[in-house]
Amino acid sequence: MGVMSRASLDEEVYLRSLTGFVVASRLLKGFSRVLIITLPDRICSSLSAAISSSLLASAGYRGDLARIVMFEEDKAKLVEKLKASIAEFKPEAAFIVFGGEEKMSKVAEKAKAAVEALQEAGFGGALVFHVRTWLATKQLSNILADSKLASYLASLRELRVFTADLQQKKFVFHRLKVEGNAVKPQPYDEVSLIDEHVELLKRSLPPPE
């Protein structure tokens, strides 16, 4: 883990089970097939598994609810994997789950690469961002600085993100409206967090830049 985090790896993984449950039940509400794009590290993989399990708990033990794609540094390989998943799985939403164990500058770079790969793969559904991806990209500004990617995001069915208000002990869920090279968050739901969840979130910090 990064030197800034005061949480142990045990706590970081458990935290993702709590976050995965809340995110799957609220942020992904309304989507029956979700493509989860994640980094091949312990924290992001833990959250991705928790999200998938939470979707199963809600919809029942059946297939075609979630598909996990591990990020590839080789862009051609990532596009190929995404094309195959889109063709076979036909996801309604793609969820970029980056940011638990990587430096934030690297998360920003990889998030942009993931959006570029989704565009090249022909994805046109809803796109969902994890809060740490949202923060690392400075509210998607590094992605929207590219006019082609800004147009692509504006063309998608929907954009969503969740943010954390730890003083109020809640997650807030937003739809995003693209306005030029920026996005405007529009809150549509929120959920109160249990104290254990809040305390772990306060202790958990990503690695520094």
Protein Blocks (a to p, Z undefined) as FASTA:
>chain_A
ZZkbmbdfklmmmmmmmmmmmmmmmmmgoiabdcddddfbfklmmmmmmmmmmmmmmnop
cehkbccddddfblmlmmmmmmmmmmmnopabdcddehjlgcfklmmmmmmmmmmmmmmn
opabdcdddfklmmmnonollmmmpmklmmmmmmpmbdcdddddfknopadddddddehj
accdddfbdcdddfklmmmmmmpccddZZ
